Amino acid sequence: MKTETVKLSQVAVNDKNPRTITEPQFKKLVNSILIFPKMLELRPIVVDDMMKALGGNMLYRALSAIAEMSPEGINSRLSNLGGYRKRTEGEREVLKNFWAEWLQNPTATIIKASELSEEEQREFIIKDNVGYGNWDTDALADEWDSEELDEWGLDVLHNDWDTDGEDGEDGGSASGTAADGGAQNGSLQDRFIVPPFSILDTRKGYWQTRKKMWRSLIGDMGESRKDTLITSPEIKYKDLYLKTRADREKLGISFREYLDKYVSDEVKEHEANKVLSQGVSLYDPVLAEVLCKWFTPKKNDKIFDCFAGDTQKGLVFGMCGYEFYGVELRQEQVDINNRVISERKLPVTYVCDDGQNVAQHIKPQSQDLLFSCPPYFDLEVYSDLPNDASNQGSYEDFIKILRNAFTAAVGCLKNNRFAVITIGDMRNKRTGFYYDFRGDIIKIFEAAGMYLYNEIILVETGASTALRASRYMDSRKVSKMHQNVLVFYKGDTTKIKDIFPKIEYSPEEEQLFEQETAADTSAADTSAADDNEQENSNVNN
């Protein structure tokens, strides 16, 4: 059988094809074709003698959708794809020119299955859509970037692990801005808030859209650790170093020379972020925005942190109209933080000191919110400093540092104010058992006179976690995809309504809350109905 190129209009979709596709999956298919048109020649559409598609119906539909686009629309869509940003300017021009020319005469590569009988054609339609075998999820996690897999349409997380709205395109949209601390004014666009539930789901489309907006505004995707904690280019661009070994040997040049001559800045940034995302935690800017809005009385209030870390939280607070004061142990981190904020003219300050000495920098009862995400013991070691909480020899010594720091911090907090502490339980690396980190934090704050008022479960995006979940289960460890946000209160809870103004929700936000609640209620009703049906069945049997 030979392939041939025909006008797209000559091909007809098969209305009896049983294969369906969701809107998010269809978007990914279109994107996949746009970024890699050579696939069209490698995977032709299979047609019968009447030019009706037997195999490749979705490909035909995707091409039909592309044919309705303008060159400007295609270029705009391409610019949002990571695979496009990784290419050189020359490669981008070739791609744009290809589609501009294709739009003038839309074509499709086909192959005719003329010798198949009608029954064989029916059999082919089904077998062409059957997928045998399973993905080696460990190999996927080790050899491919999860963002690339998602962009290429491999829904490992979506299909195999059944989570909702992961890609941030199909779960709603953010209606407004981040930098707004009140109900009346928005300093960037309009006011925005997520549903005030005890479970915050970062996989939702509106959250992911919001997060992308914040990352764009902040522009700090871990710069505080790129050039100080990762200095070797072989480590900083690990995947690129391994993939280009053969090319460099042929050229007879070093990896540094290869980077300078052949790798664009966009590719370098992408590759560096892959390393950062595997080993460095960045605080979710949407979470910082939401919680500072919920738990401070008004704009211009003072927020502080005795374990400040990088710039993510501080920039969000400053851009939302709050003052922020962060105490950070590592001088190199403080230097980079200050460099990041130096040109932004925000009320954000970082000082280098041990978090246990926070009371030496902040006056007693002067702050409106304690907001912190302390180290998770040895899960991520930040430095070899002897007083670094993440560098302690035992969990008990680690907790002692946190107790000293948080006890001092509570003294800096005004009465009738909140403390928001984000934590995640971690395992003893020797035994595999969980420490009682949550319980220990609660005890620390209770001893300091603050009591647990809210607990929020933060459900996180877990593409890499999902890929490795089968391996974790070898030792019967379930993959952890959440963190705990503990909210403590200092003072008289009856005064909260007097001190903290009512948050006015827009009609759109109230509708969003209702939809979220309705979805949960519907799922619960369905589950209850299934249980009742099963119970009745058991009784009848």
C-alpha positions in Angstrom: 0.0 0.0 0.0 1.3 3.4 -0.9 0.6 6.7 0.8 -0.6 9.7 -1.1 -1.4 13.4 -0.4 -4.9 14.6 -1.2 -6.9 17.7 -0.4 -8.3 17.5 3.1 -11.8 18.2 1.7 -11.7 14.9 -0.2 -11.6 12.9 3.1 -14.9 12.2 4.9 -15.2 11.5 8.6 -16.7 8.1 9.6 -19.8 8.9 11.5 -20.0 5.3 12.8 -16.5 5.4 14.4 -17.0 4.4 18.1 -14.0 6.4 19.3 -14.6 9.6 21.2 -12.4 12.3 22.5 -12.8 14.9 25.3 -12.3 18.6 24.6 -9.1 18.8 26.6 -7.7 15.8 24.8 -8.7 17.2 21.5 -6.8 20.4 22.3 -3.7 18.4 23.0 -4.1 16.5 19.8 -4.3 19.7 17.8 -1.3 21.1 19.7 0.6 17.9 19.1 0.0 18.2 15.3 0.9 21.9 15.2 4.2 21.4 16.9 5.2 18.2 15.1 3.6 18.2 11.5 6.0 15.5 10.4 3.8 13.0 12.2 1.2 13.5 9.4 3.5 11.7 7.0 4.4 9.0 9.4 0.8 8.2 10.5 -1.5 8.6 7.4 -5.3 8.5 7.6 -6.6 5.1 6.5 -9.6 5.4 4.1 -11.8 3.1 2.1 -12.6 3.5 -1.6 -15.1 6.2 -0.9 -12.4 8.2 1.0 -14.2 7.6 4.3 -11.8 7.4 7.2 -11.4 4.0 8.7 -8.5 4.9 10.9 -7.4 8.4 11.9 -10.8 10.0 12.4 -9.5 12.2 15.3 -6.5 13.2 13.2 -8.9 14.2 10.4 -11.0 16.3 12.8 -7.9 17.9 14.2 -6.7 18.9 10.8 -10.1 20.2 9.9 -10.0 22.4 13.1 -6.5 23.7 12.1 -7.8 24.5 8.6 -10.2 26.9 10.1 -7.5 28.8 12.0 -5.7 31.9 10.7 -1.9 32.0 10.5 -2.0 34.5 13.5 -4.1 32.1 15.5 -1.7 29.2 14.8 1.3 31.3 15.8 -0.4 32.5 19.0 -1.2 28.9 19.9 2.3 27.7 19.1 3.8 30.4 21.3 2.1 28.9 24.4 3.6 25.4 23.9 6.8 24.4 25.7 8.0 22.5 22.7 7.8 25.6 20.6 9.7 27.7 23.1 12.5 25.2 23.1 13.2 25.6 19.4 15.6 28.0 17.8 14.3 31.1 16.0 15.1 29.4 12.7 13.1 26.3 13.6 10.2 28.5 14.7 10.2 30.3 11.4 10.2 27.0 9.5 7.2 25.8 11.5 5.2 29.0 11.0 6.0 29.0 7.3 4.9 25.4 7.0 1.4 26.1 8.5 1.0 29.4 6.6 1.6 27.5 3.3 -0.6 24.5 4.4 -3.5 26.8 5.2 -3.6 28.0 1.6 -4.2 24.4 0.4 -5.1 22.0 3.4 -4.0 18.5 2.6 -3.9 15.1 4.3 -1.7 12.1 3.9 -3.8 9.0 3.3 -3.4 5.3 2.6 -6.2 3.3 1.0 -7.4 0.0 2.3 -9.1 -1.1 -0.9 -8.5 -4.8 -0.5 -10.3 -5.1 2.8 -13.8 -6.5 2.8 -16.6 -4.7 4.6 -16.3 -7.1 7.6 -12.5 -6.6 7.7 -13.0 -2.8 7.6 -15.3 -3.1 10.7 -12.7 -5.2 12.4 -9.9 -2.8 11.5 -11.8 0.2 13.0 -11.9 -1.5 16.4 -8.4 -3.0 16.4 -6.9 0.3 15.2 -8.2 1.9 18.4 -7.2 -0.9 20.8 -4.2 -0.2 23.0 -2.3 -3.3 24.2 0.2 -3.3 27.0 1.0 -0.7 29.7 3.4 2.2 30.1 6.5 1.6 32.1 5.8 4.5 34.5 9.3 4.4 36.1 10.9 4.7 32.7 8.6 7.6 31.8 9.4 9.4 35.0 13.1 8.9 34.6 13.6 9.6 30.9 10.9 12.1 30.0 9.8 15.4 31.4 6.2 15.2 32.8 5.3 18.6 31.2 6.3 17.3 27.8 4.4 14.0 28.2 1.3 16.0 29.2 1.7 18.4 26.2 2.2 15.4 23.8 -1.1 14.0 25.0 0.0 11.2 27.3 -2.6 11.5 30.1 -0.9 9.3 32.6 -2.3 11.2 35.5 -5.7 12.0 34.0 -6.6 8.6 32.7 -4.8 6.2 34.9 -5.3 8.1 38.2 -8.6 9.8 37.5 -8.0 13.4 38.8 -9.9 16.4 37.6 -8.8 19.5 35.8 -5.1 18.9 35.9 -4.1 20.8 32.9 -5.6 24.1 33.9 -7.6 24.4 30.7 -10.9 22.7 31.4 -11.8 23.4 35.0 -12.9 27.0 34.8 -10.9 30.2 34.7 -9.6 32.8 37.0 -11.8 35.8 37.0 -9.4 38.6 37.8 -6.2 39.4 39.5 -3.9 38.4 42.3 -2.8 41.7 43.6 -5.9 42.7 45.4 -6.3 42.7 49.1 -9.8 44.0 49.4 -13.3 43.6 48.1 -13.5 47.0 46.4 -10.3 47.6 44.4 -8.0 45.5 42.3 -4.6 46.9 41.5 -4.1 44.6 38.4 -7.5 43.5 37.1 -10.4 42.4 39.2 -10.7 40.6 42.6 -10.4 36.9 42.8 -10.9 34.2 45.5 -11.1 30.4 45.5 -13.9 28.5 47.2 -13.4 28.8 51.0 -13.5 25.0 51.7 -11.3 22.9 53.9 -9.9 21.2 50.8 -8.1 23.3 48.3 -7.5 21.5 45.0 -4.6 22.9 43.1 -5.4 20.7 40.2 -8.5 22.7 39.3 -8.4 24.7 36.1 -9.1 28.0 37.8 -6.2 27.3 40.2 -3.8 26.3 37.5 -4.7 29.3 35.4 -4.2 31.6 38.4 -0.8 30.0 39.1 0.4 30.5 35.6 -0.6 34.2 35.9 1.3 34.5 39.1 4.4 32.8 37.8 4.4 35.2 34.9 4.1 38.2 37.2 6.7 37.0 39.7 9.2 35.8 37.2 11.1 34.0 39.9 10.9 30.3 39.2 13.6 29.4 41.6 16.3 31.8 40.6 17.3 31.9 44.3 18.7 28.4 43.9 19.7 28.2 40.3 23.1 29.8 40.3 24.1 29.5 43.9 23.0 26.0 44.9 23.4 24.5 41.4 26.6 25.7 39.9 27.7 22.9 37.7 26.2 23.1 34.1 26.3 19.3 33.9 23.8 19.2 36.9 21.9 22.3 36.0 21.2 21.0 32.5 21.3 17.3 33.4 19.1 15.9 30.7 20.7 18.1 28.0 24.1 17.0 29.1 23.2 13.3 28.6 21.3 13.8 25.4 24.1 15.7 23.6 27.0 13.5 24.6 27.3 11.9 21.1 27.0 15.3 19.3 29.7 16.9 21.5 32.1 14.0 20.9 31.7 14.4 17.2 32.2 18.2 17.4 35.1 17.8 19.8 33.8 20.5 22.2 33.1 20.8 25.9 29.6 21.0 27.3 30.0 24.6 28.2 31.1 25.4 24.6 28.1 23.4 23.3 25.7 25.5 25.5 27.2 28.7 24.3 27.1 27.9 20.6 24.1 25.6 20.1 21.5 26.1 22.9 19.1 28.9 23.1 18.3 30.8 26.3 14.7 29.4 26.2 16.0 25.8 26.2 18.4 26.5 29.0 15.7 27.9 31.1 13.4 25.0 30.4 16.1 22.4 31.2 17.2 24.2 34.4 13.6 24.3 35.6 13.3 20.6 35.1 16.1 20.1 37.6 14.7 22.6 40.0 11.2 21.0 39.9 12.7 17.6 40.8 14.6 18.8 43.9 13.5 22.2 45.1 10.1 23.2 46.5 8.6 26.5 45.6 5.6 27.8 47.6 2.4 28.0 45.6 1.7 31.7 44.9 -2.0 31.1 44.7 -2.1 29.6 48.1 -0.1 32.6 49.5 -2.5 35.0 47.8 -5.6 33.3 49.1 -4.4 32.7 52.7 -3.1 36.2 53.2 -6.4 37.6 52.0 -8.4 35.3 54.3 -6.4 35.8 57.5 -5.3 39.4 57.6 -7.8 42.2 58.6 -6.9 44.7 55.9 -4.4 46.0 53.3 -1.0 47.3 54.5 -1.0 44.8 57.4 2.3 43.3 58.4 3.1 39.7 57.6 6.3 37.9 58.7 8.1 34.6 58.5 10.9 33.2 60.6 11.7 30.5 57.8 11.5 32.8 54.8 13.1 30.7 52.1 13.0 32.1 48.6 11.0 35.1 47.2 7.7 33.4 46.2 5.7 34.2 49.3 7.2 37.7 49.9 6.6 38.8 46.4 2.9 37.7 46.5 2.4 39.5 49.8 4.0 42.7 48.6 2.1 42.7 45.3 -1.1 42.1 47.2 -0.5 45.3 49.3 0.9 43.9 52.5 4.2 44.5 54.3 6.4 41.5 54.6 9.5 40.8 56.8 11.4 37.5 56.3 14.1 36.0 58.4 16.3 33.6 56.4 19.3 31.7 57.7 21.3 31.4 54.4 23.1 34.6 53.4 23.3 33.6 49.7 19.5 33.1 49.7 19.0 36.5 51.3 21.3 38.2 48.8 19.4 36.7 45.9 16.0 37.5 47.4 17.0 41.1 47.8 18.3 41.3 44.3 15.0 39.9 43.0 12.9 42.5 44.9 15.3 45.4 44.5 13.7 46.8 41.4 10.1 46.1 42.3 9.7 48.8 45.0 7.6 46.6 47.3 7.4 46.7 51.1 9.3 43.5 51.4 12.4 43.0 53.6 14.7 40.0 54.1 17.4 39.7 56.8 19.9 37.0 57.3 19.7 35.4 60.7 18.6 32.3 62.5 14.8 32.1 62.7 15.2 31.4 66.4 16.3 35.0 66.7 13.2 36.5 65.1 12.3 38.5 68.2 15.6 40.4 67.9 14.3 41.9 64.6 10.6 42.4 65.2 8.9 44.2 68.0 6.6 42.3 70.4 2.9 42.2 69.3 3.6 44.2 66.1 2.6 41.8 63.3 -0.8 40.9 61.8 0.0 37.5 60.4 2.6 34.8 61.0 2.9 32.9 57.7 5.5 30.2 57.4 6.4 26.9 55.7 9.2 25.5 57.8 11.7 22.9 56.5 10.4 19.3 56.4 13.3 17.9 58.4 15.7 16.0 56.0 13.3 15.8 53.1 15.2 18.7 51.5 18.5 19.8 53.0 19.1 23.5 52.4 22.6 24.0 53.7 25.3 22.4 55.9 25.0 25.2 58.5 24.9 23.6 62.0 21.8 25.6 63.0 19.9 24.8 59.8 16.7 23.0 60.9 17.0 20.7 57.8 20.5 19.7 58.7 19.9 18.3 62.1 21.1 14.8 63.1 17.8 13.8 64.7 14.1 14.6 64.4 14.1 15.8 68.0 16.8 18.4 67.4 14.9 19.5 64.3 11.7 20.0 66.4 13.7 21.9 69.0 14.7 24.5 66.5 11.1 24.9 65.2 9.9 25.2 68.8 12.3 28.0 69.6 11.6 29.9 66.4 7.8 29.6 66.5 7.6 30.4 70.2 9.5 33.6 69.7 7.4 34.4 66.6 4.1 34.1 68.5 5.4 36.8 70.8 5.8 39.1 67.8 2.2 38.6 66.7 -0.6 40.9 67.8 -3.5 39.6 69.9 -6.5 38.4 68.0 -4.4 37.4 64.9 -3.8 34.2 63.0 -0.8 32.1 62.2 -0.8 30.1 59.0 1.7 27.2 58.9 2.0 24.9 55.8 3.5 21.5 56.5 3.7 18.0 55.1 4.2 14.8 57.0 7.4 13.0 56.2 8.7 9.5 56.8 11.6 8.3 58.9 14.1 7.3 56.2 15.3 4.3 58.3 12.0 2.8 59.3 9.5 4.2 56.8 7.1 5.3 59.5 5.7 8.8 59.5 6.8 11.2 62.2 4.0 13.0 64.0 5.0 16.3 62.4 1.5 17.7 62.4 0.9 16.8 66.0 4.3 18.3 67.1 3.5 21.6 65.4 0.1 21.8 67.1 1.8 21.1 70.5 4.4 23.9 69.8 1.7 26.5 69.2 -0.6 25.4 72.0 2.3 25.7 74.4 2.9 29.3 73.0 -0.8 30.2 73.6 -2.2 29.6 70.1 -4.7 26.9 69.2 -5.7 25.2 66.0 -8.7 27.0 64.5 -8.7 25.7 60.9 -7.1 22.9 59.1 -6.9 23.0 55.3 -5.9 20.1 53.1 -4.0 21.2 50.0 -4.3 18.7 47.2 -1.4 19.1 44.8 -0.7 18.4 41.2 0.9 15.0 41.1 2.1 14.1 37.6 5.5 12.8 38.8 4.0 11.2 41.9 1.5 9.3 39.8 4.2 8.1 37.5 6.1 6.6 40.4 3.1 5.4 42.4 3.4 1.8 41.3 7.0 1.6 42.5 6.0 3.1 45.9 3.4 0.4 46.3 6.1 -2.3 46.2 6.6 -1.4 49.9 2.9 -0.6 50.2 3.4 3.2 50.6 0.6 5.2 49.0 1.8 8.2 47.0 1.3 11.4 49.0 -0.4 14.2 47.1 -1.4 16.7 49.8 -0.1 19.1 52.4 -1.6 20.4 55.6 -2.2 24.1 56.2 -2.7 24.6 59.9 -4.3 27.9 61.0 -3.9 28.9 64.6 -5.5 31.8 66.5 -4.1 34.0 69.3 -6.8 35.7 71.4 -10.5 35.8 71.8 -12.4 34.1 68.9 -15.5 36.1 69.6 -13.7 39.2 68.3 -12.9 37.8 64.9 -16.0 39.2 63.3 -15.3 42.7 64.7 -11.6 42.7 63.6 -11.8 40.9 60.3 -14.2 42.5 57.8 -16.7 40.4 55.9 -15.4 39.2 52.6 -17.9 40.1 49.9 -18.2 37.6 47.1 -19.1 38.4 43.6 -22.1 36.6 41.9 -19.6 34.8 39.8 -17.7 33.5 42.8 -20.9 32.5 44.6 -21.9 30.5 41.5 -18.5 28.8 41.5 -18.9 27.9 45.1 -22.4 26.4 44.4 -21.0 24.4 41.5 -18.2 23.0 43.6 -20.6 22.1 46.4 -23.2 20.6 44.0 -20.5 18.4 42.4 -19.4 17.1 45.8 -23.1 16.5 46.8 -23.9 14.7 43.6 -20.9 12.4 44.0 -21.9 11.7 47.6 -25.5 11.0 46.5 -24.3 8.7 43.8 -22.1 6.8 46.2 -24.9 6.5 48.8 -27.3 5.2 46.1 -24.8 2.6 45.0 -24.3 1.5 48.7 -28.1 1.2 49.1 -28.4 -0.7 45.9 -25.7 -3.1 47.0 -27.2 -3.4 50.5 -30.6 -4.3 49.0 -29.0 -6.8 46.7 -27.3 -8.5 49.6 -30.6 -8.6 51.6 -32.4 -10.1 48.6 -29.8 -12.7 48.1 
